[in-house]
Amino acid sequence: MIKTFTPDDVIKYVYKECDQEEQREIEEALLCDEKLKETYQYVVNMKDDLDKIDVQPSNKAITNILNYSKNYNLKKGS
Amino acid sequence: MNKIKLDDSQLVSQYIKGSELAFEKLVNRHKNKIFTKIYLIVKDRYVAEDLLQETFIKAVNTIKAGKYNEEGKFLPWIMRIANNMAIDHFRKEKRYPTIVMEDGSPLLNNIKFAEEPFETDQERKETHKLIRKLVKELPESQKQVLIMRHYMKMSFQEIADATGVSINTALGRMRYALINMKKKMDKLNVAYDKNLYPG
């Protein structure tokens, strides 16, 4: 029997917070539950939209940090 | 093949032994969370990037000098450094933060998301602007969960613990945040890019 899932379950699934068993069950339910599929689609769409506003550091800042660490011993040795 | 995910403490141990790859994993795992925390305090992307670098430099100096206390947890420790860096920045600037995260609310009142200075596509730029506006307009409790989950990459359980609500409440707030944003988008008849939304 296919388990019933709520929109909150779908949100957890989209944000990868389900355990393997739940994940498998939701994927199964998505194949035959149109309403659930619709919910899934809009959560995914909204997540994509939210990704468009960039609140993450630039690659340059991260490279600087990693380089600082790599060169730390050289600096201390010189 | 199963990938074994090392926890922070294991990565720090490897880093202490000289693994730069372990440090890279730690940085990539936590960069967004730390950056968002600083950004929400200083509200300036470039200042936040400088402070993020200073935060990690301080962490590197401490760990490589053998002064890191392994009993503590890495993330709360580096978050405290980040918080102090941001507060020090305001002291130097003789200004005071209006937003204090996590430990001391009020949370996320006047979020200013980063503008994208090199945006060329006008239509895309407008969509980004709209999304920022819709997030800002959300009720406080919904905005809080949405930002913590989506941008600070906290799990719903961590959000529930940090905000003193149940995980179901945190999930419910996230759901309402998404519903509210969608409703507003539908009302504004947002033209979705069909390539982004196939089928």
Interface residues (C-beta under 8 A of the other chain):
Chain A: P7 D8 I11 K12 Y15 E17 Q41 Y42 V43 N45 M46 K47 D48 D49 L50 K52 I53 D54 V55 Q56 P57 S58 A61 I62 N64 I65 L66 Y68 S69 K70 Y72 N73 K76
Chain B: E20 F23 E24 V27 N28 K31 N32 F35 T36 Y39 A48 E49 L52 Q53 F56 I57 V60 N61 K64 F113 A114 E116 R124 T127 H128 I131 R132 V135 L146 R149 H150 Y151 S155 F156 N168 L171 G172 M174 R175 L178 M181 K182 Y192 L196 Y197 G199
